[in-house]
């Protein structure tokens, strides 16, 4: 599909468009998870932001995500158990 849609562009423009496309998104994924009787934020196997309430751990995750975004990166916060997924 990619080749068909790009065949209408001139060669230099097509090269610029495909050069900027990435197969994978480089982003930081922070997951708010249950941790014993409370909640925590998991990032690359390490946990931080331990709290008894989910909203507090969610705030820790959002703060870290904002730091990543402000430094030019991309970030995603996931809440385990929300959105119909476990």
C-alpha positions in Angstrom: 0.0 0.0 0.0 2.8 2.4 0.8 4.4 2.1 -2.7 1.0 2.7 -4.4 0.2 5.9 -2.5 3.7 7.4 -2.9 4.0 6.7 -6.7 2.3 10.0 -7.4 5.0 12.0 -5.8 8.2 13.1 -7.4 11.2 11.1 -6.5 12.9 13.6 -4.1 9.6 14.2 -2.2 9.0 10.5 -2.0 12.4 10.0 -0.5 11.8 12.7 2.1 8.5 11.2 3.1 9.8 7.6 3.5 12.9 8.8 5.2 10.9 10.4 8.0 8.6 7.3 8.4 9.6 5.0 11.3 8.7 1.4 11.7 8.6 1.7 15.5 7.8 4.5 17.9 10.5 5.4 20.3 8.6 6.2 23.5 8.8 5.8 27.2 5.9 3.7 28.5 5.0 4.1 32.2 2.5 1.6 33.6 0.5 2.2 36.8 0.1 -1.3 38.4 -1.2 -2.9 41.6 1.6 -3.5 44.0 0.5 -5.5 47.0 -2.2 -3.5 48.8 -1.4 -0.3 46.9 -0.3 1.1 43.5 3.1 1.8 41.8 4.5 3.0 38.5 6.5 0.4 36.5 9.2 1.5 34.1 11.6 -0.9 32.5 11.2 -3.5 35.3 11.7 -1.0 38.2 8.9 0.3 40.3 8.6 3.8 41.8 5.8 6.1 43.0 4.4 3.7 45.5 1.1 4.9 47.0 -2.1 3.5 48.6 -4.3 5.3 46.0 -4.2 4.8 42.3 -4.6 8.6 41.6 -1.4 9.4 43.5 0.7 6.8 41.5 -1.0 8.1 38.3 0.3 11.6 39.2 3.8 10.2 39.6 3.6 8.6 36.2 2.2 11.8 34.6 5.0 13.9 36.1 7.7 11.5 34.8 6.0 11.5 31.4 6.0 15.3 31.3 9.7 15.3 32.1 10.3 13.0 29.1 8.2 15.1 26.8 9.8 18.3 27.9 13.2 16.8 27.1 12.1 16.1 23.5 11.0 12.4 23.9 7.6 10.7 23.6 5.8 9.1 26.5 2.7 7.0 27.2 1.0 6.3 30.6 -0.9 3.1 30.9 -3.2 2.2 33.7 -3.3 -1.5 34.3 -6.9 -2.8 34.4 -8.5 0.2 32.7 -9.8 0.3 29.2 -11.2 -3.3 29.2 -7.8 -4.9 29.3 -6.0 -6.5 32.1 
